[in-house]
Amino acid sequence: MKLTVNKERIIDGLLKAAAIIPAKAGAAYLRSIWLRAEEGHLSIMATDANIEFTGRYEADVQQSGLVGVQGRSFVDLVRQLPNGPLRLSLDAGGKTLLLEQGRRSYKLPVNGEELFQNFSAFPQGNAVTWSGDFLQDLLDRVVFCISDDDSMDAIACLYMKPTGNGRIDVCGLNGHQFALVSFTHDELAGRLPQEGVLIQKKYLQDLKKWLGMDEIELDITDKRLYLRTLDGAESLSLPRAGHQYPDYNVFLSRLEGEGASRLTLTRKDAMEALGRILIFNTESDRCTYLDLSAQEAVLHAQGQEIGSASESLEVGYEGDIERIAFPTRNLMDVLGHFASSSVTMTMTGAEGACGIRGEEDPDYTVIIMPMKVSETTYYSEEDV
């Protein structure tokens, strides 16, 4: 292997590759970033045995070859070098990679190509184009409601499902919160299997780091989800999970039932009030209580050690629920994912699912469960 490549051409790809490789892994193959020089390009590849990243960048290749370098060390070194040409060459024995820039030179041990395992190729012929910034926004609105516990199977995953007429639901669930975004994309809906696609939450942060604002291509096989830039320079693939997702329409339908109470409030005012209420929450009492009447909601906290707080908000309210409680920080987090100036909270009961929607956030619903209030216990979480 022998080539010259500008640092500024490859540094973003190296950083994306370094984000994928595990910090601690027994196999040298997984700790490595793989460099393949061929036909005027340098390919950078990394995997954690599940996610696979490939980036292909223009380079002056004098001799082709494939080697693996200790990923994090190599990236840290290149990151700290100034912009400009980097010369990479392999010694005659194939055991050391020489990196040179001006009067700087570094030697790095390498893994030979005999340890390399081929990456999954991007499928040909069926890819659909999708907006990268739309996917970023979609992930932001849903991922916070996905369980962090891998043992929870399906609810530790993002779920994407076609619902007919080109419509697609994307949702996340953690047992006490649920987020749903619906949108129309005829081509993508046609590529999605009817049972939907599940991607584990632990892979989504890497996906968000890889995504830019530009359009991408997406394809799906029985086992993997594939994404790549329109020019084909970078690609990322993620494994699909094989669990069965809960029927979320069961609790969505409750929001449309008779007898629901509806509270409309100004989102900014509510978030500011909740921020102040949060100061008076404790580990044993971390909720905000709402006393509701036709034009007023009184928010208060029962801080036994810190003190107490009470605030009044002008609202619109129709319903029979007089008192309800929500975990303060969770409710703030939910409201923070909306753009609407006002939101409507549809409450199905003092201990039932509460759906939140806003006029300026079309096709977006978040469900949060209230806390159970009793004489002896201030709260307990109820599952969706």
N, C-alpha and C positions, 0 to 999 in steps of 0.2 A: 504493500500500500504506500502510495506517495501522492500528496495533493496539496494545493494551496486554496484556502477559503477565507473570506473576510469574516471577522468575528461578528460584525453587526448582522450578517446574513443568518447566522446559526444560533445566536445567543437565546432568542425567544424559544426556539425549538428545544434547546438544551434545558432551559428552565422548565418547560412543560414535561420533558422526559424525566428530569430529576424529581418532579412532584409526584410521579407515578411509582418509581422504584421504592420498595419498602426500606425503611430506615434500618431494620434488622432482618436479615434473611440468611438462612444457612447456605443456600445455593448461590454460587458465584454468578450463575446465569441471570438470577433475579437482581443481584446487586449491580449488574453491569448496564452501561449504556452502550449499545452496539452501533458501530460506525461501518457503513458500507460505501466504498468509493467505486463508482462505475459511471461511464458515459457522461462525463461532464457534471456529475452531481454527487453530493455527499448525502447519504440517507442516515438519519439518526433514529434509533429504535429503542424502546424501553417497555417493560411489562412487569407487572407484579403477579403474573400467572393468571390474571383475570382480565384486567384492562390492558389494552395494547395501543401504543402510540407509535406512529411513524411520521417523520418529517423528511422531505426531500428538498435539498437546497443546492443552488448552482455553485459549482466549484471547478477549479482547474485541476483535473485528475491526470497525473502522469502515469500512475500504476494503480490498477484496481486492487481491491482486497476487502476483507471483512474481519474486524476484531472487536472485542469487548473490553472496555476500560472501566475501572472502578468509578461508578457513576457520579456520586456526590463529590468526590475529590476532583474529578475532571471538570465538572461544571463550576465548582468553586474557583478553580484555577482560571478557567476561561473568563468567568465573570469579572475577575479582578484585573484582567489584562486590558490595556487600552484598545480602542477600535483600530482596525487595520488587518492586514493579511496575517494569517496563521499558516505555518507549514507543518504538516503532519507526515511522518514517515515511519515505517516499520523497519526494525533492524533485520539483519540477514537471518538471524535465528528465529524471527517471528515471535519473540518473547517480550519485546519492549517497544513502546510507541514514543517517538521523539517529537515533541512539540516545540517549535521555534518561532520567535517573533523578534526581529532585530537582533540585539545582542543577548536576548533571553533564550534559554533553552531548558527544557524539563524532560525527564524520562519517567514514563509510567508503565508499570507492568500490565500485560494484557492477557485476556483469555482468547484462545484460538477459536477459529470458526467451527471446530468439531463440537464445541459446547452449544452452538447456536441452534435454536429451534425456530422453524419458520413461523411467521406471524400469519394470522388469518387475512386473506386477501379481500379487499372491498368487492362485493358482488357486482357483476356487470349487467347492465341492461334495464334494471328496474328502479334505479334511484329516483327520489323525488327531491325537489328543491324547497328549502324552508328558510325562514328568516332567523338568523342567529340572535338578533336582539330580542325578537319575540320569544324565542326559546329561553333566553336568559330571564326575561320578565316572568315567564310562566313558572320557571323553577323557583324564582324568588317568592312567588305567591303561594306555592304549594309545599315546598320542601320543609318549611318550618313546622308543618303539621305531621310529618312522617316520623314514626318511632325510631329512636336511636338504638333500640335493642334488637340485635340481629336474630335473637331466638324467637322473636315475634312473627317470623316468617313473612306473610304477605303484607302486614301493616308496617313492616320495615322497608317497604318498597314504594317507589313511584308507580302509579298505575295509569296506563294510557289505553283508552278503549273507544272504538268507533260505535256511534249510537244511531246511525242511519242518516241518509240525506247529506252526506259529507260532514256531519258533525262528529266531533271528538271530545270526549271527557278526559281530563287529566286530573288526578286527585291524589291526596295523601291523607293518612289516618294514623293517629297514635293512641286511640282508645278513649281520649277525652276531648280531642279536637279533630276536625275534618275540614279540608280545603278542597274546593272544586273549581276548575276553570274549564269552560266549554268554548269551543271555537269551530270554525268551518275551514276545512282544507280537503277538497275532494280527492286529490291525488294521494295524500297521506292516509286519509280514511280508507281508500281502496287498498293500500298496502298493508294496513294493520290487520292482524288476525282477529276474527270475531271475538275470541276469548280475551283479547287485549294483550298488552305487553307489560311485564313487571321488571323494573330495574332497581336493585338494592340501593338504599340511601347512601351507603358508604362509598359508592362509585360516583355519586352526583357532584360532589365537590370537585373532583378531577374534571368532570365534564364542564362545569362552570368555568374552571380555570382555562380550559382549552378554548371554549367558545369565544368568539369575537362578536362584532356587530354586523359582520357581513353575512351574506347568504351562504348556506351550506347545503350539501347533499346528504340524504339519509336513506338507508336501506335496512331491511330486517330479514334475518333468516330464522330458522327454528330455534337457534341457540344464541344468536348475538344480534346486537343493535350496532350498526355502522354509521359513522359520520365522517365527512371529509370536506375540506374547503373546495370551492368551485374549480380552482385551478388544479386540484388533485395533489397539491404540495404536502398537505398534512392530513392525516386520518387518525381516527380514534375509534376503537370498538370496545363494547361493554357486554358482559354476559347477561342473558335474560334469566330471571328467576322462574322457577316452575311451580309456584304456589297458586292457590285459588283465592282470589280477592273477595272480601265480603260484599254482599249486595247492599251498596250504599243508598240505593233508592228507597230502602225501608225507612231510614231516618230522614231522608230528604222529603219524603211524602208527608211526614208529620208536620212540616212547616206549612203545608197547604191545607191542613185539616181545620175543621171548625173549632172554635173556642180558643184559638191562639191569641195571645196578647202581643201588641205591637208598640214598640217604643222607638220614636225617631228623635235623634239628638245631633248636635253639631259635633263633628268628629274632633276637631282641634280643641274645643273647650273640654270635651270629655277626656281626651288624652292628658291635657294639662292638669285637670283635676285628679285623675288617677295617679299621675306622677307625684303629686303632693300627698295623696292618700297612702301611697306606697311607703313613704317615710315612716308611717305609723304601723305598718305591718311587722309582724314578728314571725319567727320560724313556726310557732304554734298557731298563729292566726294570720294568714297571708291573703285574706280576701277583702273585697270591698262589698259592703251591703248597700243595696238600693231600695229605698222606700219610694213607691211609685204612686203618683196621682195624675190627674188629667193633664196638667201643664207643668208639673215639677217632678224632678227626681232628686231625692236627697241621698247623697253618697256619704257613707261614713265608715270608719274603721274602729275596731274595738281593741286598740293597743293597750294591753294591760300594764306593760312595763314602760313603754315609751310615752304614753298619753293617748289622746283620742283626737279624731278629726271628723269634721262634718262640712260638706259643701253642697250647694244647691245649684242645679242646672235647669234652665228652661228647656222643656221637651214637649213633644206631642205624644200622648199616650192613650191607647184604647185597650182595655183588657181588665181581667179580674185579679191578676196577681198583684198583691200589695207589697210583697217583700221578696227579694231574690238576692243571691250573693254569687259573685264570680271571683276567681283567683285574680288578683289585681294585675300582676305582671303578665299573665297570659292574655287578659283582656286588652292590655296596652299593646302587646305584641300583635294581636289580631287586628286591632284598629290601625296600627302602623302600616299594615300591608294594603290598605285601601287608599285611593286617591280622592274619593268623593268628599265633598265638604260636609255632607250629612249622611248618616247611615241609619238604617232601620233594623232593629233587633226584634226578630219574631220569636217569642217565647212560648213554648208548648206546655209549660208548667213550671212551678217553682223549682222542680228537680228534673225537668225535661230538657230536651235539646233546644238550644237557642241558635237560630240562624241569623247571620249578619250579611246584609247586602247594601249596596250604594248605587245611586242612579248613574254616577260617573264611572262605575266599575261594572260594565255590562258583563253578564255571563260569569260572574265571580261570586261564590258563596263560601262563607266560612261558618262552621258550626262549632260552638263551644258549649261545654256542659257547665251548668251552675254548680255551686257547692251546696251540699245538704246542711241546712241550719237546724240545730236542735238545742235543747236546754243545756246539755252537758258537753256537747262537742260543737265547736265552731264551724267545722267543715269536714267533709270527706269527699273524695273524688268519685264520681259516678261515671261508668264507661258509656260511651256512645253505643 
